[in-house]
Amino acid sequence: MTNAWAPGNHAVQFYENEPFIHRTIAEFFTQQTGDALILVSRSRTFEAVAERLKSGNYGGAKEASGNIQFIDAEEALSQIIAGETLDTALAETLFTQVLSQARPAHPNGAVRLYGEIVDILCQGGRHATALAFEELASALFGLTPRLSILCGYGMERFRDDPDAALFRAVCRKHSHALPAESFSNVLRDHYRQSALLRQRHSDRMLDSQRNARVRKPVAAVPAGPVYIIEDNAGLRRSLERLMHSYDGAVRTFESAESFFAEVDRLARGCVVVDVELPGMSGLELVERLRRAHAGWPIVVMSGLQDKEVEAEALRRGACVFLRKPFDSRGLFEAIAQALS
């Protein structure tokens, strides 16, 4: 179990009942004190895991219970999925932003991410989309070397899988597949329950279609060049790909200093800058740019939930303050607002 959850591994835990997966997540999150913890799940999963950690039955649990970065999986799904299609650029950007804010308490600390977006997709019958989403893990491991990912799948998703093709495909997407409780009973009952589950699946799909939210169209990319200044290399690449995926003209810089080394040769455009930069900060860049190149529209982005930082950015000359994590709509609307 410990090896499966070590940094660099992408494990999957199959489960038959939710209390079992809640216990597993609590164990996963308490492998080492000081790790950064990210929970991408249903709200009820977050609440149940937080309660387990507060119980004090796990080593380091009390510390862990207050350090979970919770992302509502269903809300995240609405941002990166259109029908059956996964927008890989949006998905990578969203999770790169989330990982860029993860801060282990010590240099050798890991980032531990539990996700059940794939389980939600399978619950709705979108198995191909779920498997496509699992491909995102390889890109995330490249951004954060000490990352450990655990996915959760309810075994109910596989009972209507007569040849176990889906089950095998899921296992191949992970470095470790952890068996569910009563796994043999699941296989023994597999065929007997398939007819009943097909009916349940049909009912769920009808309910899902009736209750599905209407996805808003992505905002149009504003005209003119966009200059992104972000020190996190992974997030910088993701934002660049996101702009390119919608045919937006974009250049990226790793620091304020590298931007100013070229600014006199750049066409006027919208600057998107992170607050926390090494060397010259984003706020210092805003003020300097305002003085030297008055009228350039500036979007300041930050993962800080600090009203004072937002007010200071706007006071120094930023047009828009954009909070991380954001989706493509939020980014493009912020740029459009700044240009207007």
C-alpha positions as CSV (number, residue, x, y, z in Angstrom):
1,M,0.0,0.0,0.0
2,T,2.8,2.4,1.0
3,N,4.7,1.8,-2.3
4,A,1.6,2.4,-4.3
5,W,1.1,5.8,-2.6
6,A,4.8,6.9,-2.9
7,P,5.6,10.0,-4.9
8,G,5.7,9.3,-8.7
9,N,2.9,6.7,-8.5
10,H,-0.6,6.9,-10.0
11,A,-2.7,4.4,-8.0
12,V,-6.4,3.5,-8.3
13,Q,-8.5,2.2,-5.4
14,F,-11.7,0.2,-6.3
15,Y,-14.4,0.2,-3.6
16,E,-17.9,-1.2,-3.0
17,N,-19.1,1.3,-0.4
18,E,-18.2,4.9,0.3
19,P,-17.0,4.5,3.9
20,F,-14.3,2.2,2.6
21,I,-12.9,4.9,0.2
22,H,-13.2,7.6,2.9
23,R,-10.9,5.5,5.1
24,T,-8.5,4.9,2.3
25,I,-8.2,8.6,1.5
26,A,-7.6,9.4,5.2
27,E,-4.7,6.8,5.2
28,F,-3.4,8.2,1.9
29,F,-3.4,11.8,3.2
30,T,-1.6,10.9,6.5
31,Q,1.4,9.0,5.0
32,Q,3.8,11.8,6.0
33,T,3.2,15.0,8.0
34,G,3.6,18.2,6.1
35,D,2.6,16.9,2.6
36,A,0.3,19.2,0.6
37,L,-3.1,17.6,0.2
38,I,-5.5,18.1,-2.6
39,L,-9.0,16.6,-2.7
40,V,-10.9,16.7,-6.0
41,S,-14.1,15.1,-5.1
42,R,-17.8,15.3,-4.4
43,S,-18.7,17.5,-1.5
44,R,-19.9,14.5,0.6
45,T,-16.5,12.8,0.2
46,F,-14.7,15.9,1.4
47,E,-17.0,16.2,4.5
48,A,-16.6,12.5,5.3
49,V,-12.8,12.5,5.0
50,A,-12.5,15.7,7.1
51,E,-14.6,14.1,9.8
52,R,-12.4,10.9,9.8
53,L,-9.2,13.0,10.1
54,K,-10.6,15.0,13.0
55,S,-11.3,11.7,14.8
56,G,-7.7,11.4,15.7
57,N,-7.5,7.7,14.5
58,Y,-4.8,8.4,12.0
59,G,-1.2,9.7,12.5
60,G,-0.9,13.4,11.7
61,A,-4.6,13.5,11.1
62,K,-5.4,16.7,13.0
63,E,-2.8,18.6,11.1
64,A,-4.0,17.1,7.8
65,S,-7.7,17.9,8.4
66,G,-7.0,21.6,8.3
67,N,-4.7,21.5,5.3
68,I,-6.9,19.9,2.6
69,Q,-7.3,22.0,-0.6
70,F,-10.8,21.0,-1.7
71,I,-11.9,21.2,-5.3
72,D,-15.5,20.4,-6.1
73,A,-15.2,17.6,-8.7
74,E,-18.6,18.2,-10.3
75,E,-17.9,22.0,-10.6
76,A,-14.4,21.3,-12.1
77,L,-16.0,18.8,-14.5
78,S,-18.5,21.5,-15.8
79,Q,-15.5,23.7,-16.7
80,I,-13.5,21.1,-18.7
81,I,-16.1,18.8,-20.3
82,A,-18.4,19.7,-23.1
83,G,-20.8,16.8,-23.7
84,E,-18.6,13.8,-24.2
85,T,-15.5,15.8,-25.1
86,L,-12.7,16.5,-22.7
87,D,-11.0,19.9,-23.4
88,T,-7.4,18.8,-22.6
89,A,-6.0,22.3,-22.7
90,L,-8.6,23.5,-20.1
91,A,-8.1,20.4,-17.9
92,E,-4.3,20.7,-17.9
93,T,-4.5,24.5,-17.2
94,L,-7.0,24.0,-14.3
95,F,-4.9,21.3,-12.5
96,T,-1.6,23.1,-13.2
97,Q,-3.0,26.1,-11.4
98,V,-4.2,23.9,-8.5
99,L,-0.8,22.2,-8.2
100,S,1.1,25.6,-8.5
101,Q,-0.6,26.6,-5.2
102,A,0.3,23.4,-3.3
103,R,3.0,24.0,-0.8
104,P,4.4,21.1,1.2
105,A,5.6,22.1,4.7
106,H,9.2,20.8,4.1
107,P,11.6,20.5,1.1
108,N,11.1,16.8,0.8
109,G,7.4,16.9,1.2
110,A,5.1,15.5,-1.5
111,V,1.8,16.7,-3.1
112,R,-0.9,14.1,-2.5
113,L,-3.9,14.4,-4.8
114,Y,-7.1,12.2,-4.6
115,G,-9.5,12.5,-7.4
116,E,-12.9,11.1,-8.3
117,I,-13.7,13.0,-11.5
118,V,-13.2,9.8,-13.4
119,D,-15.7,8.0,-11.1
120,I,-18.3,10.7,-11.7
121,L,-17.7,10.3,-15.5
122,C,-18.1,6.5,-15.3
123,Q,-21.2,6.9,-13.1
124,G,-22.7,8.9,-15.9
125,G,-21.7,6.3,-18.5
126,R,-19.0,8.5,-20.1
127,H,-16.3,5.8,-19.9
128,A,-14.2,6.9,-22.9
129,T,-14.0,10.4,-21.5
130,A,-12.9,9.0,-18.1
131,L,-10.1,7.1,-19.7
132,A,-9.1,10.2,-21.7
133,F,-9.0,12.2,-18.5
134,E,-6.6,9.7,-16.9
135,E,-4.0,10.6,-19.5
136,L,-3.7,14.0,-17.8
137,A,-1.8,12.4,-15.0
138,S,1.4,12.0,-17.1
139,A,1.5,15.7,-17.8
140,L,0.9,16.5,-14.1
141,F,3.8,14.3,-12.9
142,G,6.1,16.2,-15.3
143,L,5.1,19.4,-13.5
144,T,5.4,18.2,-9.9
145,P,8.1,15.4,-9.5
146,R,7.0,14.6,-5.9
147,L,3.4,14.1,-6.8
148,S,1.3,11.1,-5.7
149,I,-2.1,10.5,-7.2
150,L,-4.9,8.2,-6.0
151,C,-8.1,7.7,-8.0
152,G,-11.2,6.1,-6.7
153,Y,-13.7,4.0,-8.7
154,G,-16.8,2.4,-7.3
155,M,-17.0,-1.3,-8.4
156,E,-20.6,-0.7,-9.4
157,R,-19.3,1.1,-12.5
158,F,-17.9,-2.3,-13.7
159,R,-20.7,-4.8,-13.1
160,D,-22.3,-4.0,-16.4
161,D,-18.9,-4.7,-18.1
162,P,-19.4,-8.4,-19.2
163,D,-15.9,-8.8,-20.7
164,A,-14.2,-6.6,-18.1
165,A,-12.8,-4.6,-20.9
166,L,-13.4,-1.3,-19.1
167,F,-11.9,-2.6,-15.9
168,R,-8.7,-3.7,-17.6
169,A,-8.5,-0.4,-19.4
170,V,-8.7,1.5,-16.1
171,C,-6.0,-0.7,-14.5
172,R,-3.7,-0.1,-17.5
173,K,-4.0,3.7,-16.9
174,H,-2.5,3.4,-13.4
175,S,0.8,2.3,-12.0
176,H,-0.9,0.4,-9.2
177,A,-4.4,-1.1,-8.9
178,L,-5.6,-1.7,-5.3
179,P,-8.2,-4.4,-4.8
180,A,-11.6,-3.6,-3.4
181,E,-13.1,-5.1,-0.3
182,S,-15.1,-8.3,-1.2
183,F,-13.6,-8.2,-4.7
184,S,-14.3,-11.9,-5.3
185,N,-18.0,-11.4,-4.5
186,V,-18.1,-8.6,-7.0
187,L,-16.8,-10.9,-9.8
188,R,-19.1,-13.7,-8.7
189,D,-22.2,-11.5,-8.8
190,H,-21.0,-9.7,-12.0
191,Y,-23.3,-11.5,-14.5
192,R,-26.2,-12.0,-12.2
193,Q,-26.6,-8.3,-11.6
194,S,-25.8,-7.0,-15.1
195,A,-29.4,-6.8,-16.3
196,L,-30.6,-4.9,-13.2
197,L,-27.7,-2.5,-13.5
198,R,-28.3,-1.9,-17.2
199,Q,-31.7,-0.7,-16.2
200,R,-30.3,1.5,-13.4
201,H,-27.7,2.9,-15.8
202,S,-30.4,3.8,-18.3
203,D,-32.4,5.5,-15.6
204,R,-29.3,7.5,-14.4
205,M,-28.6,8.6,-17.9
206,L,-32.1,9.9,-18.3
207,D,-31.9,11.7,-15.0
208,S,-28.5,13.1,-16.0
209,Q,-29.8,14.4,-19.3
210,R,-32.8,16.1,-17.6
211,N,-30.6,17.7,-14.9
212,A,-27.5,18.5,-16.9
213,R,-26.4,22.1,-16.8
214,V,-26.1,24.0,-20.0
215,R,-22.5,24.7,-20.7
216,K,-21.8,28.3,-21.5
217,P,-19.8,29.0,-24.6
218,V,-16.1,30.0,-24.1
219,A,-15.6,33.7,-24.4
220,A,-13.9,34.8,-27.6
221,V,-10.2,35.5,-27.5
222,P,-9.6,39.3,-27.4
223,A,-7.8,40.8,-30.3
224,G,-4.2,41.9,-29.9
225,P,-1.2,40.2,-28.3
226,V,-1.2,38.9,-24.7
227,Y,1.9,38.8,-22.6
228,I,1.9,36.3,-19.7
229,I,4.4,36.7,-16.9
230,E,4.4,33.7,-14.6
231,D,7.4,32.0,-12.9
232,N,5.8,28.6,-12.6
233,A,7.0,26.9,-15.8
234,G,4.2,24.3,-15.9
235,L,1.5,26.9,-15.5
236,R,3.2,29.2,-18.0
237,R,3.2,26.5,-20.6
238,S,-0.4,25.6,-19.9
239,L,-1.6,29.2,-20.2
240,E,0.3,29.5,-23.5
241,R,-1.3,26.4,-24.9
242,L,-4.7,27.5,-23.7
243,M,-4.3,30.8,-25.6
244,H,-3.0,29.0,-28.7
245,S,-5.8,26.5,-28.6
246,Y,-8.2,29.4,-29.3
247,D,-5.9,31.1,-31.8
248,G,-4.8,33.9,-29.4
249,A,-1.5,35.7,-30.0
250,V,0.6,35.1,-26.8
251,R,4.1,35.4,-25.5
252,T,5.3,34.3,-22.1
253,F,8.0,35.5,-19.7
254,E,9.3,33.8,-16.5
255,S,10.0,37.1,-14.7
256,A,9.2,40.8,-14.7
257,E,12.9,41.5,-15.5
258,S,12.8,39.4,-18.7
259,F,9.6,41.1,-19.8
260,F,11.1,44.6,-19.3
261,A,14.2,43.6,-21.2
262,E,12.0,43.4,-24.3
263,V,9.1,45.7,-23.6
264,D,10.3,48.6,-25.8
265,R,10.3,46.2,-28.8
266,L,6.8,44.7,-28.1
267,A,3.6,45.8,-29.7
268,R,1.1,47.2,-27.2
269,G,-1.0,44.4,-25.7
270,C,-2.5,43.1,-22.5
271,V,-0.2,42.0,-19.7
272,V,-1.3,39.1,-17.5
273,V,1.0,38.9,-14.5
274,D,1.2,36.8,-11.3
275,V,1.5,38.7,-8.0
276,E,4.2,36.4,-6.5
277,L,7.3,36.6,-8.8
278,P,11.0,36.1,-7.8
279,G,12.8,39.4,-8.0
280,M,10.5,42.2,-9.1
281,S,7.0,41.3,-7.8
282,G,3.8,41.5,-9.9
283,L,2.7,44.6,-8.0
284,E,6.0,46.3,-8.7
285,L,5.7,45.5,-12.4
286,V,2.2,47.0,-12.5
287,E,3.5,50.3,-11.1
288,R,6.6,50.5,-13.3
289,L,4.6,49.6,-16.4
290,R,2.0,52.2,-15.6
291,R,4.7,54.9,-15.3
292,A,6.8,53.9,-18.4
293,H,4.0,52.7,-20.7
294,A,0.7,54.4,-19.6
295,G,-2.4,52.8,-21.0
296,W,-1.2,49.2,-21.2
297,P,-4.1,47.0,-19.9
298,I,-2.9,44.8,-17.0
299,V,-4.6,41.7,-15.5
300,V,-3.1,40.6,-12.1
301,M,-3.6,37.0,-11.2
302,S,-3.1,35.4,-7.8
303,G,-4.0,32.4,-5.7
304,L,-4.0,34.6,-2.6
305,Q,-7.3,35.2,-1.0
306,D,-6.3,38.6,0.2
307,K,-8.5,41.7,-0.3
308,E,-5.6,44.0,0.5
309,V,-3.5,42.6,-2.3
310,E,-6.3,43.0,-4.7
311,A,-6.9,46.6,-3.7
312,E,-3.2,47.4,-3.9
313,A,-3.0,45.9,-7.4
314,L,-5.9,48.0,-8.6
315,R,-4.6,51.1,-6.9
316,R,-1.2,50.7,-8.7
317,G,-2.8,50.5,-12.1
318,A,-4.1,47.0,-12.8
319,C,-7.5,46.8,-14.6
320,V,-8.6,43.4,-13.4
321,F,-7.7,41.1,-10.5
322,L,-8.1,37.4,-11.4
323,R,-8.2,34.8,-8.7
324,K,-6.7,31.3,-9.3
325,P,-7.9,28.7,-10.2
326,F,-9.7,30.1,-13.2
327,D,-11.1,28.6,-16.4
328,S,-10.7,29.8,-20.0
329,R,-13.9,31.9,-19.7
330,G,-12.5,33.7,-16.6
331,L,-9.2,34.4,-18.3
332,F,-10.6,35.6,-21.6
333,E,-13.3,37.8,-19.9
334,A,-10.6,39.3,-17.7
335,I,-8.5,40.2,-20.7
336,A,-11.5,41.5,-22.6
337,Q,-12.4,43.7,-19.6
338,A,-8.9,45.0,-19.3
339,L,-8.8,45.9,-23.0
340,S,-12.1,47.7,-22.8
